[in-house]
Amino acid sequence: MKALDSWVHDNLNPSFIRKWQFMCQAALVLFLLMQLNGGVVRWVLDMVGAAPLTYIPNLLMVGCTISILIYKLYFQRFTLGIFLFIALIFLSLLVGIITTNSVVQPVFGLWVLAPFMFGLTCAPAFMLKPPHRMLVLYSMFFIAVGGVIVHSFVAYPWVGVSYQVGGVELEGAREWETSGGSQRLSGLARSSFDVAGQIVVAAGLLSLRIPKGFFRFLLWIFCTVAVSLSTSKGILLALLMTVIASEALIRDISWLLKFTFVMGIFWLFVPPMMGWTMDWQEAARTDIDNPLYGSFIDRMNDMWPRALELTTEHGLPLLGRGLGGIGVPVSIFEPALANAGDNVFVYCYVLVGVLAIPIFILGISTLLKLSGRTAREDMQDMLLLAVVINWYGGVSNILEHAVLALAMGIMCRYIAATLAGNQFKNFDDLKND
């Protein structure tokens, strides 16, 4: 029987796949534990002089990604999907080397994308038949929510502590405040926006498995309180749309799910375009300190126009700035050009230039197509994650939010399989064909 995943074929080695699946699942669990408890784990490891151990989950993810790519290239036929994936990576690396005049910076940019790459290449190992799914989801929710609530009463000793790895000073858990002086609570994670994204992902996936509406309502109440304590305003809109999408999936209302994506298209693309084409200096002078939308005005006036300049003035206008050309790598290697992007399309546009436009068009059109196929549990999970990515992606680069980067990689894997005319399928099922 013909394999149904776009990168999977019939000549699988059962022994290798079993070991690879176990490694992927172990990497996923360690990764989630590290992200959920990032602040406290880094604090403890730094005290005993073992800070580099924080990168073990990412190294495992890189190992999983490289091993399956090598396996498929060596033992299976060279498919169009693999070719396009590898070509895009090498092109972006080459552009990054040219535009940054560095090799280390683009390679570090690729390292930053490790969770995304892991989700993209390894999703079949844990999406359809994940071990202990409910235990993982409940653990995620209670660790993230509980950590923030306790943080509102207790001053955690690891908040504000930094450590060094390879001569580079890194934050253990960020200590920062809103413009009004309120502390942005990070719970056990590294930052407030990290924990806010973790809470929404965990609550969203849990909601799909809670049949009683009253208990879902309680779930969302706790979720809203915890996100509000983190003071991450951008995620609140994503949370609202996640609630709508969850109910649409549970009640099989496909038009409502499609509506969240259609509206999300405007939210994702229109504000950056306005920032690129309109003058927002007057609004920035008068509204920049507004606690509700001041940060959004700042993006329109400053961040998004400067992100575009990374391509037009410091990159190649058609091909962008390449890997390492925006976000964390720039803040470390080129602090004068530091720019977080704070929009997933803007971030990707700087990475790959105009190639981002057809990629996003194909992705969104495929998600709209898949919105009518909501019966399968894994498909529901993916579509809900896509809603979170779509709506939070309007004010976040996503690819540097580790848990959401993983989710975006999973989403892209489903999209790639669909575009290839195939059904997303688990390796265990393929071995039984």
Order of alpha helices (4+ residues) and beta strands (2+ residues): alpha-alpha-alpha-alpha-alpha-alpha-alpha-beta-beta-alpha-alpha-alpha-alpha-alpha-alpha-alpha-alpha-alpha-alpha-alpha-alpha-alpha
